[in-house]
Amino acid sequence: MRNIFAWLGMGILAGVVACGGGSGTTGGSGGGGAGGSGGAGGSGGAGGSGGAGGSGGAGGGEGGSGGGGGSGGGASACGDVATFADGLAPTKEVHVATNGNDGSGDGSAGNPFATIERAVDEATPGTAIRVHAGTYAGGTYIGNLSGQSGAPIWIGGAPGEARPVIEGGSQAIHLSRVRYLVLHDLEVRNTTANGINADDGGEYANAEASRFVVFRNLNIHDIGLGGNQDCLKLSGLNDHFVLDSEFSHCGDGGSAVDHVGCHDGVIARNHFHDLGATAVQNKGGAEDIDIRWNHFERAGMRPVNMGGSTGFEFFRPPLSMSSPNAEARRIRVVANLFEGGDCAAAFVGCVDCVFAQNTVIDPGNWFFRILQETVTGSGYTFEPAQNGKVENNVFYFRRSELSSSNVNVGANTAPETFVFANNLWFAHDDPGNSAPTALPVPETNGIVGQDPAFADAGNGDYHIDTSSPAAGKGKVIEGAPPGDHDGNCWKSPPSLGAYETK
């Protein structure tokens, strides 16, 4: 599904901005089995518009509270995310309950199974596995499970019930070599390694191994033992969606969503908060990941890590010895709200990546960083962080908290290829000292020292009205989604930051 992002255009920002300490990576390379290299940080999900499905069929597709549809949000036509599961309803249901029995149960509502693994044995394309409210032990492995186009498989909470809790174990759920799957409405907590792991089973060169997966309405938190563990670890996953979910406390050195060699993904309407390292990491050959409409709150050293450091053996597809390689390409970070964190984003060996239309509030050290952690060697050529675009953002910050060099540029990068345009910079503790320092190239059409006039910054309301100096001062961003953080359509010209005027 590489063409899923064709509508996004080719205006892409390269370079991965790393906001951790020093120039070292926040996530080590390696990882067991097909897991790939480790990640930094974590991400989470806020509410969003409801999922596809609704009522009907065999109990309502993904619709309904607790049933996978999503209860937050209220997205408009300019805030929709289309998935392969939209408008579909299951033709069969298999039930799982805490009072079920894998031996004597038949999977019916009156005689359910006790475990998801047993229910998966009965799943065929079009099946919804309804996990009823309660607490279940972690450690579920699901391999080689495939729905079909027009008949996916759903695994998640039962409509109208509280989210079931999957607790403990090394990993709550491990998905390997799955296709056309929707995992929804689950709470995952207190695992010792990753929360949920989805991978390609070690088939690094096979783009079809794990493909077409939706993660929706998940709450993954309190994961790992304080090291490099991830809430949602994705390795070699293609054509995927992470929607309307919440992620927090994802290992001190891990990520909320860790992409290793993943392609064609949408990360939207999530809430990432209280993280140590990273919310969304994209590395190991990751390409065409669209990160939009999310809320990053105290999201660690590098809330979005565009690139990183990956062991050569974990790249998907495998590294080329005849053409240049990159940790990441075409990662787009658009219309998000960032509050706190060491910085907003890091361009780390990322090529043609974009950071645009975001509202950035009080970063703790830098606005962003441009670094290179994987360099040419062992017969492999790596492109430097290059061709990044930083446009149409609002940076609202405390001058007293920032490093004297507001943008950290590391060695082996190509900062002269970056573009900075139409950003608003305002130091609310020292307005006369609002100009950013150490931009690697001059900015065009920047606005410096003008208060963006948020509706109520003290209470976290960063909307603007037509009197704001950010109103209507943007440029058209190739590849931007049609709507702002709330799903309201952008005007022409657009405003700066994550919110359009009403």
N, C-alpha and C positions, 0 to 999 in steps of 0.2 A: 504494500500500500504506500509505496514511496510517493505517489501522486497526491496523497492526502494533503500535503502542504503546498501544492502547486499554487493555490489561491493566495498563499501567504507572501508570494513574491520572492525576490532574491535580494532584497535589501537586508543584509545580515551583518551582524557585528562580530568581528573575530576577536580572539584573545580572551583568556579566562581570567577574570578578576579574582584574585585570592585575597581574602581578608584575614587570614590567620596570622599568627606571629611569625616573623621572619619570612623567608622565602621557601620554607619547607612545605611539603604536602601535609594536609590534615587527614589524609586517609592513606594507609599503606597499601602497596600493591599486594597481589596474591589472593589468597582465599581458597577454601577447600573446594574440591570437586569442580562443578561448573560455576561456582560462585564468582570467580573473577576477583579483581582487585577490590580492596576495601574502600569505603567511602568516608566522607566527612560530613557531618551535620545531619539534619533531619528535617522533614517537612510535614506539614499537617494539613488538614482540610477543614475549611469552613463550609457552612451550608451553601447550597446553590439551588438552582432550579431542579425540580423533581426529575426523576429518571423516566425512561421510556417504559412502556408497558401498560400501566393503568389496570383497570379491572377487566375481568373477562378471561377467556381461555380456561386454564386449569388453576385459577386462583390469582391471577393478576400480574403476570409478568414481573416487572420490577417496581410497579407502582405501589402506592400506599406507604404510610409511615412504617418504618421498620422492615419494609419489604424490598428495599433496594432502590427506591425512586429518588430519595433525597428530600429532605423536609425543609431545607433552608432556602435562601436565595430569592427567587422570583426573577429569573432572567428574562429579558425581552428577546425580540427577534435578533437584536444585535449582541445578545449575550448567550446564545445557544452553543452547545457543543454536540455535534452530530456523531453518534456512534453506530456501529453495526447492529446494536440491539434495539435501536429505537423503534417503537411501534409494534414490537413483537411480544407475544404472550406464550407461556409454556403450554405444551400439549399433554404434559404428564407431571405429576408431583411425587416426590419421595420425601418422607418426613423423618426428622431426627429429633429426639427429645431426651431429656435427662432420665426419664423413666422408661426409655426404650430398651430393646434387647436385640443384639445383633444375631443371636441364634434363633430365637422364636419369632422375632418381628418380621413383618412383611413390607414395611415402609409406608403403610397406609397411615392416615391421621389417627386412627384408633389403635394401631399396632405398630408404632414407629421403631426405627432402628435406634441404636444408642450412639453411633459414631458416624461422622461424615465419611470416613473411609468405607464403611459398609454401604452407605447410601450411594457412593460413587460407583460401586459394582453394578448398580441397577440403572445407572444414568445412560441415556441415549440422547442424540440430538433432540432438542426441544424440552428437555427435562429441567424442572426446578427442584433443587434440593432445599427444602424448607427446614431450617434449623431453628427450633423453638427456643424461647427464652430460657435462660439458665446458664450455668457455668460448666464448661467442658475442658478436659485436659488437652494441652497442646501436644504436638508431635505428629500431626497428620501429614502423611505423604500422599500426593496425588500425581501420578505420572501417566503420560500418554492418553490424556483425556481430551477428546475433540468433539465439539459441536460442529455445526455447519452454518454456512451463510444462510440466514433466514431461519435458523433453528439452533441458537446457541444453547449452552448449558448454564444455568444459574445456580450459584451456591451462596446462601445467605439467610439472614433473619426472616422469620415468617411475617407476612403483612399484618400490621396492627399490633405487633408485640414489641417489647423492648429488645434491643440488640442482645443476642446471645454473647457470652463472654468466653473467649478461648484463652486459657491461662496456663503458664508454666511450660516446661519442656525446653529443649534447645531452641526449636523454632515452632511457632504455633501451627503454621501451615507451610509446606514446601510443595510448590507447583513446578513440575518439570515436563517440558515438551507438551504444552497444552495449547489448544486453539479454540477460538470462538467460545470464550468463557467469561462470565460475569461473576465477580466475587464482590458481595455487597453486604452492607448492614451487619458488620461484625465489630466487636470490641476485642482487641488483642492486648495482653499485658503480661508482664513478669516472666518473659522468656530469658534464657541465659545467653543466647546468641541473637539471631535476627528475629524480628517479629513475624513477617511473612517473606518468604524467599520464592522468587519465580525465575527459572533459568531455562536454558536450551539443552540441558542434559549433556553439556560438553561438546555439542555439535557446533563449534565456533564458526565454521564456514557455511552453515546451513541457515539461511535467513528464514526458512519456513518452519524451523524446529518449534519455536514458541511464538505465536502470532495471534493477533486479534484477541486482546484481553482488556476487560474493563474492571477497574477497582473503584468502587463507589460507596460513599457513606460508611467509611471505616473510621474507627477511633483506635489508633495504635499508640501505646504509651508505656513508659517505664520498662524499657527494653534493655537487655544486656547487663553486664556486670561492671560497667564503667569504662569499657575499652572501645574498640572499633566495631561496634555492632550497629546494625541499621534497623529502622522500623520496617521499611519496605525495600528489600534488596532485589533489584532487577538486573539480570545478566543475559544478554543476547535476546532480549524481548523486542519484538517489532510490532508496530501498529497497535499501540496501547494507550490507555487513558487512566489517569488518576484524578478522580473528581470528588468534590464535595466531602472531603475527609479531614480529619484532625490528627496531627502528629505532635508528640511531645516527649521529652526525656528519652531520646533515642541513643543511648550509649554516650559516654563523654566524648568519644572520638569518632562517632558514627554519623550516619546521615538519616534523615527522615525518608527520603527517596534517593536511592543510590543507583544511578544508571551506569552500567559497565557494558559498553558495546551495544547499546540499545538505539533503535532508529524509529523515526516517525511516531512521536508520542505527544500527547497533550496533558499537561498538568494544570488543572484549572479549578478555581473556587475552593481551594483548600486553606486551612489555617495551620501554619507551622509556628510553634512557640516553645520557648524554654528548652532550647537545644544547646549543646556544647560546641559542636563543630560546624555542621552544615545542614541546611534544609534540603536542597535539591542539588545533587551532584551529577555531572554528565561527563564521562570520560571513557577511556578504553575504546576509542573509535565511535563514540556516540555522535549521532547526526540527526538534524531536523527534529529537535525537541522544542515544543511551544509551551512556555511557562507563562500563564496569564491569569489575571483576576484573583491572585492569591494574596493572603495576608501573612506576612512574615513578621513575627513579634518576638524579640529577644531570640533570634534564630541562629545565634552562634557566631563563630569567627568568619565564616563565609556562607551567608544565607543561601546564595546561589553560587555554585562553583562550576563555571563553564570551562571544563577541562579538568586537569589534575595530574596525577602520577599513577601509571598502571604498569604492572609487569608485562613485558613484551608478549608473553605466552597467553595473556588473557584478552587481547584485542579481538573484537569482532567487527568486520571479518579479519582474518589473520593479517598481520603486517605484510606490506609489500617491500621487496628489495629493489624494485625497478621504478617506483614512483614515490613521491613524498607522502608521508603519513602525518596524521594529526590526532591529538588526544580527543578533540571534538570539533565539529563543524556545524555551522548554522543553528546555534542555540539562540532562541529568541525569548527575551524576558520583557514582557510588555504589560502595562496597565496593572501593576501590582502595588501594594502598600507595604513598605518596609518601616518598621519601628524598632530602633535599637540594633543590636548586633555590632560586631567590630566594623563592618562595612556592609554595603548592600550586595555587592557581587564581586566575583573575581574572574578575570580573563586569564586562564592558565593554559597556554598552548592551544587556545581556541581560535579557529579561523572562520571569518565571516559571521561573527556573532553580534547580536543586537541587544542593547539595554535602552529601552525607550518608553515614554509615557508612564513612568513610574513616579510615585510620591515617596520620597526617602526622608524619614524623620529621625534626627539625632543619631547618626552613626557614631560609634564609639572611638574610632581611630582614623579611618580613611573613608573617602567616598567609595572608592573601589581600588583594586590592585590589578596590575598587568604583570604576569609572571610566566616563567617557563620552567617546568619541573621535569619534563621528559625531553631529552636532547638527542641529537644524532649520535649513533654509536652502534656497534655490533652489526654493521652492515645495513642499518636502517636509517633513512633520512627522515627527520621530523621538521615540519614547518613551525616557525615561531608563532607566538600569539600575534595576530595581525588582522587588519581590515575590520576592526571593531567600530561600532557606531554607538554613540551615547547622545541621544537626542530627545527633546521634548519632555525632559524630566524636571521635577521640582525637588531641590535639595534644601531642606529646612533643618538647620543644625546649630549646635553650640560651638562657637569658635574655640572656647576654652577646652573642649574635650578632644579636638582633632589633633593629630600629629602635625608637626610643622610642614610636612610634605603631605598634602591632602590626598594625593594620588601616589601610590607606591608602584614604581616601575622597576622590575628586576632585569637581570642580565638575560641575554639571548632572546630578547623579544624585539618586535618591530613597532614600537609605539608611534613612530612617524607616520604609519599607515592608518592610524585611527582618525575618526571624525567626531568632533564635538560641535553640536549645534542646538540652538533654541532651548537651552536649559536655563532654569531660574535658580539662583543661588541666594539664600538669605540666612545670615547668622543672627538668630533672634536674640542672642545675648550681646551682640556687638555688630549692629547693622552696618556700621561704617567699615567693617573689616570682613565683608561678605565675599569678596572676590576669591575664587579658588586658587590655590597655589600649586605649582608644579604640574599643571596640565601638560601633557607631552607635546601637544600642538595647540595653536591658537583656536579659540572657539569662535564660531560665527553666530551672530544674532543672540548672544547670551543676554540674560537680564540679571543684573547684580545689585543687591542691596534693597530690593523692593519686597516688602512684606506680601506674601501671596494671599493674605486675608482669608485664612481658613474660617469655616463656619464656627468652630469651637475647638481649637487645637488643644486646649487644656483638658478637654474631655474626649479627645481622640476623634473628632469630627473634622476631616480634612477636605470636605467638599468646598467648592468655590462658587461664587456667583459671577455675574457679568462685570462687576466692579473690580474684580481681581486683576492684577497685572499679568496673570497667567492665562486669562480668558482669551481664547482665539489667537494666541501667539505661537502656535505650533506650526510645524510643516507636516505634509503628508508623509507618513512612514510606510514605505513598502513593506508588506508582510504583516502589518498590524491587524489585529482582529477588528471587526467593524464596530465594536462597542467598548465602553469604558469599564471600570472596575465593577460598576453596578449593572452593567448590561445596557446602559443608555447609548444610543448611537452617537458617534463622534460627529461634531459639526465640521463645517468647512470654512476656514481652517480649524483644526482641532485646538483645544486648550492644552496647556502643559500639565503634566502630572497624570495621575490615575483617574481623575474625575472630570467629566465634561460638565459644563454649566447647564442648568435646566432652564 
